[in-house]
Amino acid sequence: MSTPTIHIFHIHINHFQLIAVNGEKLTDPVWRDTVVVPRKGSVTFRSRFLDFTGRFVLHCHMMNHEELGMMQTVEVYTA
């Protein structure tokens, strides 16, 4: 997703591994719960849902973006 402004992406409960920014792979992927999505840029991450089942949210930490609906509920089930 390309965006005209930055977004401070945050995911609750489950960390993610940041593996690329603007299509450039990181030499050392890092685990985060928050990342800045660059203006007109993108991030690529992967996540493993091992220790938690249930609902949690991911959202933009910029309050005006959050209020405009940049929030998602995710539900994790056991397999």
C-alpha positions as a printed Julia matrix, in Angstrom:
79×3 Matrix{Float64}:
   0.0     0.0    0.0
   1.36    3.41  -0.94
   0.26    6.33   1.2
   0.64   10.12   0.74
   1.46   10.59   4.44
   3.29    8.59   7.1
   1.42    6.1    9.26
   2.6     4.8   12.6
   1.36    1.22  12.34
   0.86   -0.61  15.63
  -0.35   -4.12  16.33
  -1.55   -5.23  19.78
  -0.69   -8.57  21.45
   1.47  -10.11  18.71
   4.8    -8.72  17.46
   5.72   -8.82  13.78
   9.04   -9.22  12.02
   9.84   -6.26   9.78
  11.56   -7.65   6.69
  11.48   -4.8    4.12
  10.91   -1.05   3.81
   9.93    0.39   0.42
  10.68   -2.99  -1.15
  14.25   -3.06   0.14
  14.89   -6.15   2.26
  16.5    -5.53   5.64
  19.82   -7.32   6.14
  18.78   -8.04   9.73
  14.98   -8.32  10.08
  13.75   -6.91  13.4
  10.8    -7.77  15.66
   8.48   -4.85  16.4
   5.0    -3.98  17.55
   5.13   -0.53  15.9
   6.67    0.72  12.66
   6.55    3.99  10.69
   5.22    3.42   7.19
   7.09    6.0    5.07
   5.29    8.69   3.1
   4.35    7.18  -0.27
   6.11    4.02   0.9
   5.46    0.55   2.19
   6.61   -1.98   4.74
   6.62   -5.76   4.54
   6.35   -7.85   7.67
   5.48  -11.35   8.78
   3.78  -12.48  11.93
   3.33  -15.76  13.75
   0.3   -16.34  15.94
   1.61  -18.87  18.45
   0.87  -17.63  21.97
  -2.51  -15.94  21.7
  -6.0   -16.73  20.49
  -8.81  -14.23  20.5
  -9.37  -10.68  19.26
  -6.95   -7.78  19.1
  -6.55   -4.61  17.06
  -4.04   -3.15  14.66
  -4.19    0.53  13.83
  -2.45    3.75  12.91
  -1.19    5.56  16.01
  -1.92    8.97  14.52
  -5.18    9.9   16.26
  -6.75   11.66  13.29
  -6.08    8.6   11.11
  -7.45    6.28  13.79
 -10.63    8.35  14.01
 -11.0     8.12  10.22
 -11.16    4.34  10.48
  -7.56    3.17  10.18
  -8.17    0.41  12.7
  -8.82   -3.29  12.18
  -9.96   -6.04  14.52
  -8.2    -9.39  14.02
  -9.34  -12.67  15.49
  -6.98  -15.62  15.88
  -8.36  -19.15  16.23
  -6.67  -22.38  17.27
  -6.17  -24.82  14.37
